[in-house]
């Protein structure tokens, strides 16, 4: 079971408060107040309607605690578990008004996060090689990044940098800006300037991962002797990836190679077979479909 960090817990509580504000407004659940006796109690089960991978159970429980501490939430499975159709994920029992208020918000979290975990697991299974690490990206739902990256781990993937603050990733637009500002477009001058820039980065940010993106083998050949921690090979063909891997293996095996750009379930196995160490996949978060999960009323 993946660790649900303190930062992820705090993010969940913040999102829960925003979600409940959307639902309750100033008046609360007027439907339940109008139709459900105040002292009526009941029980329900969260159940999978289809196969998948579970993520977000602790968030659903936190929704229940936030709405009514008297509700008893009992998890039957754990995040990261594979779901079969009809599997009972958790039960919830207590005041019916609170239980009904929990339903939609808890399901929204469970369905979204389990969808991310499920798609991630599909990518992992398709690669079939534990030596190739699958990583997410910053292509996440605004505000949901920590939870979606947690869901990626539930599905067997790994997290890339969280934001702009925890790793240095120099991309094509950074390179273009440096080239324009400091070398006026000269290729030879650019690589001299850039070598000095990387040395200064190492001195200014000791211990911080340094990754640089390239989109051609010519750029790769220029960059490899500068020894970044990771070289990101963007939108390269499998033949280009194999060439880069062979060159890296011959000249500097310590440099990690990461493939990225338009990775899909149909293409990822071929990319992994080129020998790259890492593949970053935006689709695991930005294209995940919500998993079908429901809440079934079990009576009093």
C-alpha positions in Angstrom: 0.0 0.0 0.0 1.5 3.4 -1.0 2.3 5.8 1.8 -0.3 8.7 2.0 2.0 11.5 3.0 1.2 14.4 5.4 1.4 16.8 2.5 -1.1 14.6 0.5 -3.4 14.4 3.5 -3.4 18.2 3.9 -4.1 18.6 0.2 -7.0 16.2 0.5 -8.5 18.1 3.4 -8.3 21.4 1.5 -10.0 19.9 -1.5 -12.7 18.3 0.6 -13.5 21.7 2.2 -13.8 23.2 -1.3 -16.0 20.3 -2.5 -18.3 20.6 0.5 -18.6 24.3 0.0 -19.8 23.7 -3.5 -22.3 21.1 -2.3 -23.6 22.7 0.9 -23.5 26.4 0.1 -25.2 28.4 2.8 -28.2 26.1 3.5 -26.8 22.6 3.4 -28.5 19.5 2.1 -32.1 20.7 1.9 -33.3 17.6 0.1 -32.3 15.3 3.0 -33.5 17.8 5.6 -36.9 17.8 3.9 -37.2 14.1 3.4 -35.1 12.1 5.9 -36.0 12.0 9.7 -33.2 13.5 11.7 -32.6 10.3 13.8 -32.8 7.8 11.0 -29.7 5.7 10.6 -28.6 3.4 7.8 -25.7 1.6 6.2 -24.3 1.6 2.6 -21.4 0.0 0.7 -19.0 1.6 -1.8 -18.7 -1.0 -4.5 -16.8 -1.3 -7.8 -18.9 -1.5 -10.9 -16.0 -2.6 -13.0 -12.4 -3.9 -12.7 -9.7 -1.5 -11.8 -7.2 -0.3 -9.2 -8.3 1.4 -5.9 -7.0 4.8 -4.9 -8.4 7.4 -2.6 -9.9 5.3 0.2 -8.4 7.6 2.9 -9.8 10.6 1.2 -13.3 9.1 1.2 -13.0 8.3 4.9 -11.9 11.9 5.5 -15.0 13.1 3.7 -17.2 11.1 6.1 -15.4 12.4 9.2 -15.7 16.0 7.9 -19.4 15.7 7.3 -20.4 13.8 10.4 -18.0 12.3 12.9 -20.7 9.9 14.0 -20.4 8.0 10.7 -18.5 4.8 10.9 -16.4 4.2 7.8 -14.8 0.8 7.5 -12.4 0.1 4.6 -12.6 -3.5 3.2 -9.7 -3.1 0.8 -6.5 -0.9 0.5 -5.3 1.6 -2.0 -3.4 -0.2 -4.7 -5.6 -3.3 -4.5 -6.9 -4.6 -7.8 -10.7 -4.4 -8.0 -13.1 -7.0 -9.4 -16.5 -6.1 -10.5 -18.8 -6.0 -7.5 -16.0 -5.8 -5.0 -17.0 -4.0 -1.7 -14.4 -1.2 -1.1 -15.8 0.1 2.2 -18.9 0.4 4.2 -20.3 3.4 5.9 -23.0 3.5 8.6 -24.7 6.1 10.8 -27.0 9.0 10.5 -28.7 8.9 7.0 -28.6 12.6 6.4 -24.8 12.5 6.8 -24.4 9.4 4.8 -26.3 10.8 1.9 -24.3 14.0 2.0 -21.1 11.9 1.9 -22.1 10.0 -1.2 -21.3 12.2 -4.1 -18.2 13.9 -2.8 -16.6 10.7 -1.6 -17.4 9.0 -5.0 -15.9 11.9 -6.9 -12.6 11.4 -5.1 -12.7 7.6 -5.4 -13.7 7.5 -9.0 -11.1 10.1 -10.2 -8.2 8.8 -8.2 -9.0 5.1 -8.9 -9.3 6.0 -12.6 -5.7 7.4 -12.5 -4.4 4.4 -10.7 -6.2 2.0 -13.1 -4.7 3.7 -16.2 -1.3 3.8 -14.6 -1.5 0.1 -13.9 -2.4 -0.5 -17.5 0.7 1.3 -18.6 2.9 -0.6 -16.1 1.4 -4.0 -17.2 1.9 -3.1 -20.9 5.6 -2.3 -20.4 6.2 -5.5 -18.4 9.7 -4.5 -17.5 10.5 -3.5 -13.9 13.7 -1.9 -15.0 11.9 0.7 -17.0 10.4 3.3 -14.6 7.1 4.9 -15.6 6.8 8.5 -14.3 3.9 11.0 -14.3 4.2 14.7 -15.3 2.9 18.1 -14.2 -0.1 17.6 -16.5 -2.5 17.3 -13.6 -5.8 18.8 -12.6 -5.1 22.2 -11.0 -5.2 21.7 -7.2 -5.3 18.0 -7.4 -1.6 17.4 -8.2 -0.6 15.7 -5.0 -3.6 13.4 -4.9 -3.2 12.5 -8.6 0.5 11.7 -8.1 -0.5 9.6 -5.1 -2.9 7.7 -7.4 -0.1 7.1 -9.9 1.9 5.4 -7.1 -1.2 3.3 -6.2 -1.1 2.1 -9.8 2.6 1.1 -9.7 4.0 4.2 -11.4 6.5 6.7 -10.0 6.4 10.4 -9.4 8.5 12.9 -11.5 9.1 16.3 -9.9 6.2 17.6 -7.9 6.5 21.2 -9.1 9.0 23.8 -10.3 10.7 23.9 -6.9 12.0 20.3 -6.3 14.1 19.6 -9.4 15.7 21.4 -12.3 14.3 20.5 -15.7 15.7 22.6 -18.6 13.3 22.4 -21.5 13.3 23.5 -25.1 12.0 27.0 -24.3 14.7 27.5 -21.7 17.3 26.6 -24.2 15.8 28.9 -26.9 15.7 31.8 -24.5 19.4 31.2 -23.5 20.4 30.9 -27.1 18.7 34.2 -28.0 19.7 36.2 -25.0 23.3 35.2 -24.7 24.6 33.8 -28.0 22.5 35.4 -30.7 21.8 32.1 -32.2 25.4 30.8 -32.6 25.5 27.0 -32.0 29.1 26.8 -30.9 28.8 29.8 -28.6 25.6 28.3 -27.1 27.2 25.1 -26.0 30.1 26.9 -24.4 27.7 29.2 -22.5 25.5 26.3 -21.6 28.4 24.2 -20.2 29.2 27.1 -17.9 25.5 27.5 -16.9 25.3 23.8 -15.9 28.5 24.1 -13.8 27.0 27.1 -12.0 23.7 25.2 -11.4 25.6 22.4 -9.8 27.3 24.8 -7.5 24.2 26.8 -6.7 21.8 23.8 -6.2 23.9 20.9 -4.8 22.1 17.6 -4.6 19.2 18.8 -6.7 18.4 16.6 -9.7 19.4 18.2 -13.0 17.6 17.2 -16.1 17.9 18.7 -19.6 15.5 18.1 -22.6 16.8 17.6 -26.2 14.8 16.9 -29.3 17.5 15.7 -31.7 20.5 13.4 -31.6 22.8 16.3 -32.5 21.7 18.0 -29.3 22.1 14.8 -27.4 25.7 14.3 -28.6 26.5 17.9 -27.5 24.8 17.5 -24.1 26.0 14.0 -23.0 29.6 15.2 -22.2 28.2 17.8 -19.9 26.9 15.1 -17.6 23.4 16.1 -16.5 21.8 13.6 -14.2 19.0 12.9 -16.7 18.6 13.6 -20.4 15.0 13.9 -21.6 14.6 12.6 -25.1 11.6 14.4 -26.4 9.4 13.0 -29.2 12.2 10.9 -30.7 11.6 7.8 -32.9 12.4 4.4 -31.4 15.4 4.2 -33.7 16.7 7.5 -32.4 16.1 6.3 -28.8 18.1 3.1 -29.5 21.0 5.2 -30.9 21.0 7.5 -27.9 21.0 4.5 -25.5 23.9 2.9 -27.3 25.9 6.1 -27.3 25.1 6.6 -23.6 26.1 3.0 -22.7 29.4 3.5 -24.5 30.4 7.0 -23.2 28.7 7.6 -19.9 26.4 4.8 -18.4 25.8 7.0 -15.3 23.5 9.4 -17.2 19.9 8.4 -17.1 17.8 8.6 -20.3 14.1 9.5 -20.2 11.7 9.2 -23.2 8.7 11.5 -23.4 6.2 12.9 -25.8 2.9 11.4 -27.0 3.4 8.1 -25.1 0.3 5.9 -25.4 -0.6 2.3 -24.4 0.0 1.4 -28.1 3.5 2.8 -28.2 5.0 2.4 -24.7 6.2 -1.2 -25.1 8.2 -0.3 -28.1 9.7 2.7 -26.3 10.6 0.6 -23.3 12.3 -2.0 -25.5 14.8 0.7 -26.8 16.5 0.5 -23.4 15.7 3.9 -21.9 15.7 4.1 -18.1 12.5 6.2 -17.7 9.4 7.0 -19.6 7.3 10.0 -18.6 3.6 9.7 -19.4 1.2 12.7 -19.2 -1.8 10.6 -20.2 -1.7 8.7 -16.8 -3.2 11.9 -15.2 -4.6 14.1 -18.0 -6.4 11.3 -19.8 -7.6 9.0 -17.1 -11.3 8.0 -17.1 -13.1 8.0 -13.8 -13.6 4.4 -12.6 -17.2 3.4 -12.1 -17.8 3.1 -8.4 -21.2 3.3 -6.7 -22.7 3.5 -3.2 -25.3 0.8 -2.5 -27.8 1.3 0.3 -27.9 -1.7 2.7 -30.7 -0.6 5.0 -30.7 0.2 8.7 
